[in-house]
């Protein structure tokens, strides 16, 4: 159902942009580079798998801070608003070990935790100084359709079987829809623009499946902050 909702939202956005009279006005293709910071331990959703694993494994939520890249198409909606459609990509692999257990030879019991998020963002922005200003602060929001994949791979301890150590990979993936908010500032010329932007996204997904075997009603919190530098190619009048 969430995937269908996201598809409908994309179709509506595409139809809106195609039918907008200002679509022939100056548009911008933005390239975004920056970093993604997931929500901290105290702010994550109930049942979050990373918070649960903190009781057993040695790592930090901040270890999942990592780079993010993206691209976005912006179309004016009159003089003080614009619509955007874009996609991003972030992936982070974090090495962990058991806090209180080692192998019989004294070596660490190691695993890799990996989180990938591919957000599709449909947004509306307000530009208080208008499209023609060379300095353009803006703010807005919209909906994010977050494709995600979470995995744990490596060595694990079977506490129900005499602490036997075994190798395994646990994987879950899907997509979730949630709100997002943004604010930024850009310098706009006739053919190029450059600026900085902050985004916040919020969503969470149920893991279920194989993760139910060692976690309590496991979920993965997909929320967090993106800090972006933007470079835009502007064209059309």
C-alpha distance (Angstrom), angle and dihedral (degrees) to the residues before:
residue distance angle dihedral
X1 . . .
X2 3.83 . .
X3 3.80 90.7 .
X4 3.83 90.8 51.0
X5 3.80 90.3 48.6
X6 3.80 90.3 52.4
X7 3.80 92.4 48.4
X8 3.81 91.6 50.7
X9 3.82 90.2 49.5
X10 3.81 90.8 52.1
X11 3.80 92.1 49.5
X12 3.81 92.2 48.9
X13 3.80 91.1 49.1
X14 3.82 92.3 49.1
X15 3.79 91.9 49.2
X16 3.80 91.4 48.0
X17 3.80 93.3 51.2
X18 3.79 92.5 45.4
X19 3.80 92.1 51.0
X20 3.80 98.0 43.7
X21 3.81 113.4 112.6
X22 3.82 90.7 -143.7
X23 3.80 91.1 58.5
X24 3.81 86.8 100.4
X25 3.81 90.9 56.0
X26 3.80 122.2 92.2
X27 3.78 111.1 -51.9
X28 3.80 131.2 -172.2
X29 3.78 134.0 -141.0
X30 3.81 105.4 -157.6
X31 3.79 127.3 -159.7
X32 3.82 112.8 -158.9
X33 3.81 127.6 -158.7
X34 3.79 126.1 173.3
X35 3.76 146.0 90.6
X36 3.81 138.2 -58.5
X37 3.82 122.4 -143.0
X38 3.83 116.7 -169.2
X39 3.78 120.5 -141.7
X40 3.79 113.1 -81.2
X41 3.79 127.9 -105.5
X42 3.82 95.1 -94.0
X43 3.82 94.0 47.6
X44 3.80 100.5 47.6
X45 3.80 123.3 111.1
X46 3.80 121.5 -91.6
X47 3.78 111.6 -86.2
X48 3.81 94.3 20.8
X49 3.80 108.2 168.3
X50 3.80 93.8 -138.2
X51 3.80 92.3 54.6
X52 3.80 89.8 48.6
X53 3.79 92.2 49.7
X54 3.82 90.8 51.7
X55 3.81 87.0 73.1
X56 3.81 90.6 61.7
X57 3.80 110.4 18.7
X58 3.81 131.1 58.6
X59 3.82 111.3 -120.7
X60 3.82 139.5 96.0
X61 3.80 130.9 -117.6
X62 3.81 87.2 -126.9
X63 3.82 88.4 63.1
X64 3.81 85.3 77.5
X65 3.81 91.4 64.3
X66 3.78 105.4 116.6
X67 3.80 149.1 144.5
X68 3.79 123.8 -64.2
X69 3.80 130.1 -165.8
X70 3.78 130.0 -172.0
X71 3.79 149.9 155.0
X72 3.79 129.9 -138.5
X73 3.81 138.3 -173.1
X74 3.82 115.7 -143.6
X75 3.82 124.4 -164.4
X76 3.85 124.6 -175.7
X77 3.79 118.8 -117.2
X78 3.78 99.7 -163.8
X79 3.81 121.5 -49.2
X80 3.82 100.7 -52.3
X81 3.81 105.4 34.7
X82 3.78 139.7 52.7
X83 3.80 137.7 -176.4
X84 3.78 124.8 -135.9
X85 3.79 138.6 -165.0
X86 3.79 120.7 -174.2
X87 3.78 148.5 148.2
X88 3.79 132.1 -140.3
X89 3.78 139.9 -173.6
X90 3.80 133.7 -148.4
X91 3.80 130.7 164.7
X92 3.77 131.4 171.9
X93 3.80 131.5 -178.9
X94 3.81 116.7 -160.8
X95 3.80 123.6 -166.1
X96 3.82 115.8 -139.4
X97 3.80 140.3 173.1
X98 3.80 134.2 -163.9
X99 3.79 111.4 -84.9
X100 3.82 98.3 -143.8
X101 3.81 105.2 19.4
X102 3.80 135.0 71.6
X103 3.80 133.5 175.4
X104 3.82 120.0 -91.0
X105 3.82 89.2 -98.5
X106 3.80 91.1 54.1
X107 3.82 95.5 -105.7
X108 3.80 122.3 135.4
X109 3.81 121.3 -97.5
X110 3.79 101.2 -126.6
X111 3.80 135.6 -162.3
X112 3.80 138.5 168.9
X113 3.81 120.1 -132.0
X114 3.81 113.3 -160.2
X115 3.80 130.4 -172.9
X116 3.80 123.5 -176.0
X117 3.81 124.0 -176.3
X118 3.81 125.9 -175.6
X119 3.83 107.6 -175.8
X120 3.80 123.2 -165.2
X121 3.82 107.1 -160.2
X122 3.82 127.6 -160.3
X123 3.79 109.7 -172.5
X124 3.81 146.6 171.2
X125 3.82 119.6 -152.8
X126 3.79 134.2 -166.2
X127 3.82 119.3 -145.0
X128 3.84 108.3 -163.1
X129 3.83 93.1 -167.3
X130 3.79 94.3 45.0
X131 3.79 136.1 -120.8
X132 3.82 94.5 -71.8
X133 3.82 96.8 57.6
X134 3.84 115.3 104.8
X135 3.83 88.4 -142.1
X136 3.81 111.4 53.3
X137 3.81 121.7 -176.3
X138 3.80 111.8 -175.5
X139 3.78 143.4 174.7
X140 3.77 135.5 -175.1
X141 3.76 147.5 123.3
X142 3.75 146.0 -138.8
X143 3.76 142.3 153.8
X144 3.78 130.5 -48.7
X145 3.80 123.5 -153.1
X146 3.80 102.7 -158.4
X147 3.77 119.5 -159.8
X148 3.80 107.4 -162.8
X149 3.79 143.5 178.6
X150 3.81 126.2 -171.3
X151 3.80 125.5 -174.6
X152 3.78 141.8 171.5
X153 3.79 117.5 -161.2
X154 3.79 135.0 170.9
X155 3.80 133.7 49.0
X156 3.80 124.3 -8.8
X157 3.81 137.3 -179.8
X158 3.81 121.6 -122.1
X159 3.81 99.8 -147.9
X160 3.81 90.5 -175.9
X161 3.79 93.1 58.4
X162 3.81 106.9 52.7
X163 3.82 91.9 -72.4
X164 3.80 92.3 -66.2
X165 3.80 114.2 -175.9
X166 3.81 116.9 -135.6
X167 3.81 139.2 166.7
X168 3.80 120.3 -117.2
X169 3.79 145.0 147.0
X170 3.81 122.2 -137.1
X171 3.82 116.6 -164.9
X172 3.80 135.7 177.8
X173 3.81 130.1 168.9
X174 3.78 141.7 168.0
X175 3.81 142.1 119.0
X176 3.78 133.4 -84.1
X177 3.80 133.5 -170.7
X178 3.79 123.2 -139.1
X179 3.80 144.2 148.7
X180 3.78 124.9 -84.2
X181 3.79 134.8 -168.6
X182 3.79 130.4 -162.1
X183 3.79 143.6 -178.4
X184 3.77 132.1 -179.3
X185 3.77 151.7 145.8
X186 3.80 128.0 -124.7
X187 3.79 138.3 179.7
X188 3.79 108.8 -136.5
X189 3.79 128.5 -161.0
X190 3.78 130.9 172.8
X191 3.80 95.5 -85.2
X192 3.83 106.8 10.5
X193 3.79 140.2 37.5
X194 3.79 134.8 -172.0
X195 3.77 133.1 -173.2
X196 3.77 151.4 123.8
X197 3.79 131.4 -95.0
X198 3.81 140.6 -174.5
X199 3.83 121.2 -151.4
X200 3.78 132.8 -174.1
X201 3.81 122.2 -162.2
X202 3.79 128.4 -173.9
X203 3.81 128.1 -163.4
X204 3.80 140.4 118.3
X205 3.80 133.3 -160.9
X206 3.79 135.0 -155.0
X207 3.80 112.3 -119.4
X208 3.81 100.5 -167.0
X209 3.77 118.9 148.9
X210 3.76 115.2 72.7
X211 3.83 92.9 -1.3
X212 3.82 88.9 67.5
X213 3.81 88.0 72.9
X214 3.82 93.9 72.4
X215 3.84 108.4 12.5
X216 3.81 134.2 62.4
X217 3.84 111.1 -112.3
X218 3.81 89.3 -36.0
X219 3.80 122.0 -146.4
X220 3.79 133.7 170.2
X221 3.80 119.8 -133.5
X222 3.82 109.4 -139.4
X223 3.79 96.1 -178.6
X224 3.77 125.8 114.8
X225 3.78 149.7 109.2
X226 3.80 129.7 -70.9
X227 3.81 120.2 -159.0
X228 3.79 109.0 -162.0
X229 3.78 141.4 -174.8
X230 3.80 111.1 -154.5
X231 3.79 132.4 -156.8
X232 3.80 117.0 -174.7
X233 3.78 137.1 -165.1
X234 3.82 108.9 -147.4
X235 3.79 123.8 -159.9
X236 3.81 142.5 156.4
X237 3.79 129.9 49.0
